[in-house]
């Protein structure tokens, strides 16, 4: 199809690539388009693709013959010899019959078949030897009786004649096929050879060099064919002799039997010569590209090639149509899936944006720079946009910008913390672990985190664990949320081998006991006095605890 598009039939090639329908419709449309292309190319009307193909083959052959008659250099194969006639029954009947009687059988048959002897009731003259009164009614009846006894010989003779006649017609037809198989180039005269050589010279020196052995091969094939026809002539002569013997009901001697061995040998030699086509094949390989290039602009050979590949083209086009339809359906489904995924993501991002904004407002309330939400970037499957809202005053118009591009470190930390808390809220996590949620450098928002963010978490019955190096954050978290009875620990690393040692600082009983243990063995009176004071304070606080116990257990550890 690509080669056809490079010829004057490029519009036909384009049209063939755009037809649609089922297999039957495609085939009908392709055949119609090819017939129309052939009509415009050759200037004749054709009723079917078969007629068009035959016309194209003739056009290609005529074109090639005008340049170089390659077809006249090639011979064709010859079918096998016809089978020998079946003479077995006749030979058996002749062998059993009397030699003289079998020889006279045709004569006696002719005598009794004479119309004058059909109803004779008296003696008559013999119509053969003219002997007076030689054939009496009794003698005629005797002859007829003898003929009835030899009917099988007559039947086998008739069958043998039919077999010989059929074989004779077949061998004659076969001989005609042998003559037709000869390369036409073998009969070229000197003038014709010079013309072909001149045409070959126009195609290149290589063509001239390869043409000479191709012509010599054609002559050799013709000679082998002549040997076959000469042997067939001898066979036909033998058949005629056999026919004459059968007509006389004579035995067939061994010397008169048909012998096809010479013909078979000649046929084998011809086929060997025909198979040795190296000179012609080399010539074709050299000439065909040249002929095709000179014929390509017309498009005849390309159109001929397409007419031989209609079924293959229809199958390929049908598969392409089905594939294209499948691709369209898949793309439609893909767009629907992307749209559905975008809808789901938009809903989730909207819910997450609302949660992030709520937590943001607990950390950085009433600021001119706020968080405006999470939005999809493209499909949202890989990347998202975090949007910041900028205002000149709390009631002014907002301008949206990329949050990651304009937020300060403190704002980015607040955004990360808000996003983390929003995620935990959406998945309904009962536990939150925060490591330095507010940097020590951001003292401005330390209190808002403790008062708003941490309080919201505790009010929502979320267990919170906070670790921090900022003592002020720890102190604020404990004092502001004291009604939640937070539990605080001091983590100290005094020995690398033993590891970190936690000490609960919110348990005053334990602190008083530790102070008493440290001072009970003090070497000074002051140390022992401090120990006594610690034990006394431990006792007093225990009494107050018993009189006024806490309302609930702690949900906060700092």
C-alpha positions as CSV (number, residue, x, y, z in Angstrom):
1,X,0.0,0.0,0.0
2,X,2.9,2.3,0.7
3,X,4.3,1.7,-2.8
4,X,0.8,2.3,-4.3
5,X,0.6,5.7,-2.6
6,X,3.9,6.7,-4.3
7,X,2.3,6.4,-7.8
8,X,-0.4,8.2,-9.6
9,X,-2.9,6.1,-7.7
10,X,-2.1,7.8,-4.3
11,X,-5.7,8.9,-3.9
12,X,-6.8,5.3,-4.3
13,X,-4.3,4.2,-1.6
14,X,-5.6,6.9,0.7
15,X,-9.2,5.9,0.1
16,X,-8.5,2.3,0.8
17,X,-7.0,3.2,4.2
18,X,-10.1,5.1,5.2
19,X,-12.9,2.6,4.4
20,X,-15.0,1.2,7.2
21,X,-17.5,-1.5,7.8
22,X,-17.7,-5.3,8.5
23,X,-15.7,-7.8,6.5
24,X,-18.2,-8.2,3.7
25,X,-18.6,-4.4,3.3
26,X,-14.9,-3.9,3.4
27,X,-14.2,-6.5,0.7
28,X,-17.0,-5.0,-1.5
29,X,-15.6,-1.5,-1.1
30,X,-12.0,-2.5,-1.7
31,X,-13.0,-4.4,-4.9
32,X,-15.1,-1.5,-6.1
33,X,-12.2,1.0,-5.5
34,X,-9.7,-1.3,-7.2
35,X,-11.9,-1.7,-10.3
36,X,-12.4,2.1,-10.5
37,X,-8.6,2.6,-10.2
38,X,-8.0,0.1,-13.0
39,X,-10.6,1.9,-15.2
40,X,-8.8,5.2,-14.7
41,X,-5.4,3.6,-15.2
42,X,-6.0,1.4,-18.2
43,X,-8.9,3.2,-19.8
44,X,-11.3,0.2,-19.9
45,X,-14.2,-1.1,-17.9
46,X,-14.0,-4.3,-15.9
47,X,-16.8,-6.3,-14.3
48,X,-14.8,-7.9,-11.6
49,X,-11.4,-7.9,-9.9
50,X,-10.5,-11.1,-11.7
51,X,-11.0,-9.4,-15.1
52,X,-9.0,-6.4,-13.8
53,X,-6.2,-8.7,-12.6
54,X,-5.9,-10.4,-15.9
55,X,-5.8,-7.1,-17.7
56,X,-3.1,-5.8,-15.4
57,X,-1.0,-9.0,-15.9
58,X,-1.2,-8.5,-19.6
59,X,-0.2,-4.9,-19.3
60,X,2.7,-5.7,-17.1
61,X,3.8,-8.5,-19.4
62,X,3.5,-6.2,-22.5
63,X,5.5,-3.5,-20.7
64,X,8.2,-6.0,-19.7
65,X,8.3,-7.5,-23.1
66,X,8.8,-4.1,-24.7
67,X,11.9,-3.7,-22.6
68,X,13.1,-7.3,-22.4
69,X,11.0,-10.5,-23.2
70,X,11.9,-12.5,-20.1
71,X,8.8,-14.8,-20.5
72,X,10.2,-16.1,-23.9
73,X,13.3,-17.3,-22.2
74,X,11.5,-19.6,-19.7
75,X,10.1,-23.0,-20.3
76,X,7.3,-24.7,-18.4
77,X,7.0,-28.1,-16.8
78,X,5.3,-31.0,-18.6
79,X,2.7,-33.3,-16.9
80,X,3.4,-37.0,-16.5
81,X,2.8,-39.4,-19.3
82,X,-0.7,-40.8,-19.7
83,X,-1.2,-44.4,-18.5
84,X,-0.8,-47.2,-20.9
85,X,-4.0,-48.8,-22.4
86,X,-5.3,-51.9,-20.6
87,X,-4.9,-54.8,-23.1
88,X,-5.0,-57.6,-20.6
89,X,-8.5,-58.9,-21.4
90,X,-7.9,-58.9,-25.2
91,X,-4.6,-60.7,-24.8
92,X,-6.2,-63.4,-22.7
93,X,-9.1,-63.9,-25.2
94,X,-6.8,-64.1,-28.2
95,X,-4.6,-66.6,-26.4
96,X,-7.6,-68.9,-25.8
97,X,-9.2,-68.5,-29.2
98,X,-8.1,-70.6,-32.3
99,X,-5.7,-68.6,-34.4
100,X,-7.5,-69.3,-37.7
101,X,-10.9,-68.8,-36.2
102,X,-9.9,-65.5,-34.6
103,X,-8.5,-64.3,-37.9
104,X,-11.7,-65.3,-39.8
105,X,-14.0,-63.8,-37.1
106,X,-14.3,-60.4,-38.7
107,X,-15.1,-62.0,-42.1
108,X,-17.7,-64.3,-40.7
109,X,-19.3,-61.5,-38.8
110,X,-19.6,-59.5,-42.0
111,X,-21.2,-62.4,-43.8
112,X,-23.9,-63.1,-41.3
113,X,-24.7,-59.4,-40.8
114,X,-25.6,-59.1,-44.5
115,X,-29.2,-58.1,-44.9
116,X,-29.9,-60.7,-47.7
117,X,-29.0,-63.5,-45.3
118,X,-31.2,-62.4,-42.5
119,X,-34.4,-64.4,-43.4
120,X,-33.1,-66.8,-46.0
121,X,-34.9,-70.3,-46.3
122,X,-32.9,-71.8,-49.1
123,X,-29.3,-72.2,-50.2
124,X,-27.6,-69.1,-51.6
125,X,-24.3,-68.1,-53.1
126,X,-21.5,-67.1,-50.7
127,X,-21.0,-63.3,-50.9
128,X,-17.3,-63.6,-50.2
129,X,-16.0,-66.5,-52.4
130,X,-19.1,-66.6,-54.7
131,X,-19.4,-70.4,-54.4
132,X,-22.9,-71.4,-55.7
133,X,-25.3,-72.6,-53.0
134,X,-22.5,-72.6,-50.4
135,X,-24.7,-71.0,-47.7
136,X,-27.6,-73.1,-46.7
137,X,-29.9,-72.1,-43.9
138,X,-28.3,-74.8,-41.7
139,X,-24.8,-73.5,-42.6
140,X,-25.8,-69.9,-41.7
141,X,-27.2,-71.1,-38.4
142,X,-23.9,-72.9,-37.7
143,X,-21.8,-69.8,-38.4
144,X,-24.0,-67.8,-36.1
145,X,-23.6,-70.3,-33.4
146,X,-19.9,-70.2,-33.7
147,X,-20.0,-66.4,-33.6
148,X,-22.0,-66.5,-30.4
149,X,-19.2,-68.6,-28.8
150,X,-16.6,-66.0,-29.7
151,X,-18.6,-62.9,-28.4
152,X,-16.2,-62.5,-25.5
153,X,-13.3,-62.1,-28.0
154,X,-15.3,-59.5,-29.9
155,X,-16.1,-57.6,-26.7
156,X,-12.5,-57.6,-25.5
157,X,-11.4,-56.5,-28.9
158,X,-13.9,-53.6,-28.9
159,X,-12.7,-52.5,-25.4
160,X,-9.1,-52.7,-26.5
161,X,-9.8,-50.6,-29.6
162,X,-11.4,-48.0,-27.3
163,X,-8.5,-48.0,-24.9
164,X,-6.0,-47.6,-27.7
165,X,-8.1,-44.8,-29.3
166,X,-8.3,-43.0,-25.9
167,X,-4.6,-43.4,-25.3
168,X,-3.8,-42.1,-28.8
169,X,-5.8,-38.9,-28.2
170,X,-4.1,-38.5,-24.8
171,X,-0.6,-39.0,-26.0
172,X,-1.3,-36.6,-28.9
173,X,-2.6,-33.9,-26.5
174,X,0.4,-34.6,-24.2
175,X,2.7,-34.1,-27.2
176,X,1.1,-30.7,-27.8
177,X,1.8,-29.7,-24.2
178,X,5.4,-30.7,-24.7
179,X,5.7,-28.5,-27.7
180,X,4.0,-25.6,-25.8
181,X,6.5,-25.9,-23.0
182,X,9.5,-25.0,-25.2
183,X,10.9,-21.5,-24.6
184,X,10.0,-19.2,-27.5
185,X,13.6,-17.8,-27.4
186,X,14.9,-21.1,-28.8
187,X,13.3,-20.2,-32.2
188,X,14.7,-16.7,-32.3
189,X,16.5,-15.9,-35.5
190,X,19.6,-13.8,-35.7
191,X,17.6,-10.6,-36.2
192,X,15.5,-11.2,-33.2
193,X,18.5,-12.0,-31.0
194,X,20.2,-8.7,-32.1
195,X,17.0,-6.8,-31.2
196,X,16.8,-8.4,-27.7
197,X,20.5,-7.8,-27.1
198,X,20.1,-4.1,-28.1
199,X,17.2,-3.8,-25.6
200,X,19.3,-5.5,-22.9
201,X,22.1,-3.0,-23.6
202,X,19.7,-0.2,-22.7
203,X,19.2,-1.8,-19.3
204,X,22.9,-2.2,-18.4
205,X,26.0,-4.3,-19.1
206,X,25.1,-6.8,-16.4
207,X,21.9,-7.6,-18.2
208,X,23.8,-8.3,-21.4
209,X,26.2,-10.6,-19.7
210,X,23.4,-12.6,-18.0
211,X,21.2,-12.7,-21.1
212,X,23.6,-14.9,-23.2
213,X,23.6,-17.9,-20.8
214,X,19.8,-17.5,-20.4
215,X,19.4,-17.8,-24.2
216,X,21.7,-20.9,-24.3
217,X,19.6,-22.5,-21.6
218,X,16.4,-21.9,-23.6
219,X,18.0,-23.6,-26.6
220,X,19.0,-26.6,-24.5
221,X,15.5,-26.9,-23.1
222,X,14.1,-26.9,-26.7
223,X,16.5,-29.6,-27.7
224,X,15.4,-31.8,-24.8
225,X,11.8,-31.1,-25.8
226,X,12.5,-32.2,-29.3
227,X,13.8,-35.5,-28.0
228,X,10.5,-36.1,-26.2
229,X,8.4,-35.4,-29.2
230,X,10.5,-37.7,-31.4
231,X,10.0,-40.5,-28.9
232,X,6.2,-39.7,-28.8
233,X,6.1,-40.1,-32.6
234,X,7.5,-43.6,-32.3
235,X,4.9,-44.4,-29.6
236,X,2.0,-43.1,-31.8
237,X,3.3,-45.4,-34.7
238,X,3.3,-48.4,-32.3
239,X,-0.3,-47.5,-31.2
240,X,-1.5,-47.5,-34.9
241,X,0.1,-50.9,-35.4
242,X,-1.7,-52.3,-32.3
243,X,-5.0,-50.9,-33.5
244,X,-4.6,-52.8,-36.8
245,X,-3.8,-56.0,-35.0
246,X,-6.8,-55.7,-32.7
247,X,-9.1,-55.1,-35.6
248,X,-7.9,-58.3,-37.2
249,X,-8.3,-60.1,-33.9
250,X,-4.6,-61.1,-34.2
251,X,-2.3,-61.9,-31.3
252,X,0.1,-59.1,-30.3
253,X,3.7,-60.1,-30.4
254,X,6.2,-58.9,-27.8
255,X,7.9,-56.7,-30.4
256,X,4.7,-54.8,-30.9
257,X,4.1,-54.0,-27.2
258,X,4.2,-50.3,-26.2
259,X,7.5,-49.1,-24.7
260,X,7.4,-45.7,-23.0
261,X,10.9,-46.0,-21.4
262,X,12.6,-43.8,-24.0
263,X,9.9,-41.1,-23.6
264,X,10.2,-41.3,-19.8
265,X,13.9,-40.9,-19.9
266,X,13.6,-37.9,-22.3
267,X,11.1,-36.4,-19.9
268,X,13.4,-36.8,-16.9
269,X,16.2,-35.2,-18.8
270,X,14.0,-32.3,-19.8
271,X,12.9,-31.8,-16.1
272,X,16.5,-31.8,-15.0
273,X,17.4,-29.1,-17.5
274,X,14.3,-27.1,-16.5
275,X,15.2,-27.3,-12.8
276,X,18.7,-25.9,-13.5
277,X,17.4,-22.3,-13.8
278,X,20.3,-20.4,-12.3
279,X,21.0,-18.3,-15.5
280,X,17.4,-17.3,-15.8
281,X,17.0,-16.6,-12.0
282,X,20.2,-14.4,-12.0
283,X,18.8,-12.5,-15.0
284,X,15.5,-11.9,-13.3
285,X,17.1,-10.7,-10.1
286,X,19.0,-8.1,-12.2
287,X,16.2,-7.0,-14.5
288,X,13.1,-7.0,-12.3
289,X,14.2,-4.0,-10.1
290,X,14.9,-2.0,-13.3
291,X,11.6,-2.9,-14.9
292,X,9.7,-2.2,-11.7
293,X,11.3,1.2,-11.3
294,X,10.4,2.2,-14.9
295,X,6.8,1.0,-14.3
296,X,6.4,2.3,-10.8
297,X,5.2,5.8,-11.7
298,X,2.3,4.3,-13.6
299,X,1.2,2.1,-10.7
300,X,0.3,-0.9,-12.8
301,X,2.5,-3.4,-11.0
302,X,1.5,-2.0,-7.6
303,X,-2.2,-2.2,-8.4
304,X,-1.6,-5.8,-9.6
305,X,0.0,-6.6,-6.3
306,X,-2.9,-5.2,-4.3
307,X,-5.5,-7.2,-6.3
308,X,-3.7,-10.3,-5.2
309,X,-3.8,-9.3,-1.5
310,X,-7.5,-8.3,-1.1
311,X,-8.3,-10.8,1.6
312,X,-5.2,-10.0,3.6
313,X,-5.8,-6.2,3.3
314,X,-9.4,-6.7,4.4
315,X,-8.4,-8.7,7.4
316,X,-5.7,-6.1,8.3
317,X,-8.1,-3.2,7.8
318,X,-10.9,-5.0,9.9
319,X,-8.4,-5.6,12.7
320,X,-7.3,-1.9,12.5
321,X,-10.9,-0.7,12.7
322,X,-11.7,-3.0,15.7
323,X,-8.4,-1.8,17.4
324,X,-9.3,1.8,16.7
325,X,-12.8,1.3,18.1
326,X,-11.4,-0.4,21.2
327,X,-8.9,2.5,21.7
328,X,-11.8,5.0,21.5
329,X,-13.8,3.0,24.0
330,X,-10.8,2.7,26.3
331,X,-10.0,6.4,26.1
332,X,-13.6,7.2,26.9
333,X,-13.5,4.9,29.9
334,X,-10.2,6.4,30.9
335,X,-11.6,9.9,30.7
336,X,-14.6,8.7,32.8
337,X,-12.3,7.1,35.4
338,X,-10.2,10.3,35.5
339,X,-13.2,12.4,35.9
340,X,-14.5,10.1,38.7
341,X,-11.1,10.1,40.4
342,X,-11.0,13.9,40.1
343,X,-14.4,14.1,41.7
344,X,-13.4,11.8,44.6
345,X,-10.1,13.7,45.0
346,X,-11.9,17.1,45.0
347,X,-14.3,15.9,47.7
348,X,-11.4,14.5,49.8
349,X,-9.3,17.6,49.3
350,X,-12.3,19.8,50.2
351,X,-12.8,17.8,53.5
352,X,-9.0,17.9,54.2
353,X,-8.8,21.6,53.3
354,X,-11.6,22.4,55.8
355,X,-9.8,20.4,58.5
356,X,-6.4,22.0,57.8
357,X,-7.9,25.5,57.8
358,X,-9.6,24.7,61.2
359,X,-6.3,23.5,62.8
360,X,-4.4,26.4,61.1
361,X,-6.8,28.9,62.8
362,X,-6.0,27.3,66.2
363,X,-2.3,27.9,65.7
364,X,-2.3,31.2,63.9
365,X,-5.7,32.8,64.5
366,X,-6.7,36.1,62.8
367,X,-3.7,36.6,60.6
368,X,-3.7,38.3,57.2
369,X,-1.8,35.3,55.7
370,X,-3.9,32.2,56.0
371,X,-4.3,28.8,54.4
372,X,-6.8,28.6,51.5
373,X,-7.0,24.9,50.9
374,X,-5.6,21.9,48.9
375,X,-6.2,21.7,45.2
376,X,-5.3,19.2,42.5
377,X,-2.4,19.7,40.2
378,X,-3.4,18.1,36.9
379,X,-5.1,14.7,37.9
380,X,-4.0,15.0,41.5
381,X,-2.7,11.5,41.6
382,X,0.9,12.6,42.1
383,X,1.1,16.3,42.9
384,X,-1.2,18.8,44.7
385,X,-1.1,22.5,45.2
386,X,-1.2,24.1,48.7
387,X,-2.8,27.5,48.4
388,X,-2.2,30.5,50.6
389,X,-4.7,33.4,50.9
390,X,-3.3,36.9,51.3
391,X,-5.3,39.9,52.7
392,X,-4.4,43.5,53.3
393,X,-6.9,43.5,56.2
394,X,-9.2,40.9,57.8
395,X,-12.2,42.0,55.8
396,X,-10.4,42.7,52.5
397,X,-10.3,40.8,49.3
398,X,-8.0,37.7,49.3
399,X,-5.4,36.9,46.7
400,X,-4.3,33.3,46.3
401,X,-0.7,32.2,45.9
402,X,1.4,29.1,46.2
403,X,1.8,28.5,49.9
404,X,5.2,26.8,49.6
405,X,6.5,29.8,47.7
406,X,5.5,32.6,50.1
407,X,5.1,31.0,53.6
408,X,7.8,31.7,56.2
409,X,9.5,28.9,58.1
410,X,7.1,29.5,61.0
411,X,4.1,29.4,58.7
412,X,5.4,26.3,56.9
413,X,5.8,24.6,60.3
414,X,2.2,25.5,61.2
415,X,1.0,24.3,57.8
416,X,2.8,20.9,58.3
417,X,1.4,20.6,61.8
418,X,-2.1,21.5,60.6
419,X,-1.9,19.0,57.8
420,X,-0.8,16.2,60.1
421,X,-3.5,16.9,62.6
422,X,-6.1,17.1,59.9
423,X,-5.0,13.7,58.5
424,X,-5.3,12.2,62.0
425,X,-8.7,13.7,62.4
426,X,-10.0,12.3,59.1
427,X,-8.7,8.8,59.9
428,X,-10.1,9.1,63.4
429,X,-6.8,8.3,65.1
430,X,-7.2,8.1,68.9
431,X,-3.5,8.8,69.5
432,X,-1.3,11.7,68.5
433,X,2.5,12.0,69.0
434,X,4.0,15.4,68.5
435,X,7.8,16.1,68.6
436,X,8.6,19.8,69.1
437,X,5.3,20.9,67.5
438,X,6.3,24.6,67.9
439,X,9.9,25.5,67.5
440,X,11.5,27.4,70.4
441,X,12.2,30.3,68.1
442,X,8.4,30.8,67.5
443,X,7.5,31.9,70.9
444,X,4.7,34.0,69.5
445,X,2.6,31.0,68.7
446,X,3.6,28.8,71.7
447,X,0.7,29.9,73.7
448,X,-1.9,29.7,70.9
449,X,-0.9,26.1,70.3
450,X,-1.3,25.2,73.9
451,X,-4.5,27.1,74.5
452,X,-6.3,26.3,71.2
453,X,-4.7,23.3,69.4
454,X,-3.8,21.2,72.3
455,X,-7.0,22.0,74.1
456,X,-9.0,21.0,71.0
457,X,-7.2,17.6,70.9
458,X,-7.8,16.9,74.6
459,X,-11.5,18.0,74.4
460,X,-11.9,15.5,71.5
461,X,-10.7,12.7,73.8
462,X,-7.5,12.2,71.8
463,X,-4.5,11.0,73.7
464,X,-1.6,13.3,73.1
465,X,2.1,12.7,73.7
466,X,4.4,15.8,73.3
467,X,8.2,15.7,73.4
468,X,10.0,19.0,73.4
469,X,13.3,20.8,74.4
470,X,11.4,24.0,75.1
471,X,10.8,24.2,78.9
472,X,8.3,27.1,78.3
473,X,6.2,25.0,76.0
474,X,6.2,22.1,78.5
475,X,5.3,24.5,81.4
476,X,2.5,26.1,79.4
477,X,1.1,22.7,78.3
478,X,1.0,21.6,81.9
479,X,-0.3,24.7,83.6
480,X,-2.9,25.7,80.9
481,X,-4.3,22.2,80.7
482,X,-4.0,21.3,84.4
483,X,-7.6,20.5,84.6
484,X,-6.8,17.5,82.3
485,X,-4.2,16.5,84.9
486,X,-1.3,16.0,82.6
487,X,1.6,13.7,83.4
488,X,5.0,15.1,82.7
489,X,8.4,13.5,82.6
490,X,11.9,14.6,82.6
491,X,14.1,12.6,80.2
492,X,17.8,12.7,81.1
493,X,20.8,10.9,79.7
494,X,23.3,10.7,82.5
495,X,24.9,7.4,81.5
496,X,25.2,6.4,77.8
497,X,25.4,2.7,78.7
498,X,22.3,2.7,80.9
499,X,20.4,5.0,78.5
500,X,17.8,7.7,79.1
501,X,16.2,7.8,82.5
502,X,12.6,9.2,82.8
503,X,11.6,11.0,85.9
504,X,7.9,11.9,86.5
505,X,7.8,15.6,87.5
506,X,4.1,15.9,87.8
507,X,4.0,13.3,90.7
508,X,4.8,15.3,93.8
509,X,4.7,12.3,96.1
510,X,7.5,10.6,94.2
511,X,9.5,13.9,94.2
512,X,9.2,14.3,97.9
513,X,10.2,10.6,98.5
514,X,13.2,11.1,96.2
515,X,14.3,14.3,98.0
516,X,13.9,12.5,101.4
517,X,16.0,9.5,100.2
518,X,18.7,11.8,98.9
519,X,19.0,13.7,102.3
520,X,18.5,11.1,104.9
521,X,22.1,10.1,104.8
522,X,23.5,13.6,104.3
523,X,26.7,14.3,106.2
524,X,25.4,17.7,107.3
525,X,22.6,18.7,109.5
526,X,21.1,20.9,106.8
527,X,20.8,18.0,104.4
528,X,19.2,15.8,107.0
529,X,16.8,18.7,107.8
530,X,15.8,19.0,104.2
531,X,15.1,15.3,104.1
532,X,12.9,15.6,107.1
533,X,11.0,18.5,105.4
534,X,10.5,16.5,102.2
535,X,9.0,13.5,104.1
536,X,6.8,16.0,106.0
537,X,5.6,17.6,102.8
538,X,4.9,14.1,101.3
539,X,2.7,13.3,104.3
540,X,0.8,16.6,104.2
541,X,0.1,16.3,100.4
542,X,-1.1,12.7,100.8
543,X,-3.6,13.8,103.4
544,X,-4.9,16.6,101.1
545,X,-5.2,14.1,98.3
546,X,-7.3,11.8,100.4
547,X,-9.6,14.6,101.5
548,X,-9.9,16.1,97.9
549,X,-9.2,13.4,95.1
550,X,-9.0,14.5,91.4
551,X,-12.1,14.4,89.3
552,X,-10.7,12.3,86.4
553,X,-7.5,10.6,85.2
554,X,-4.9,12.3,83.0
555,X,-5.1,12.4,79.2
556,X,-1.9,14.5,78.7
557,X,1.7,13.5,79.0
558,X,4.4,16.1,78.6
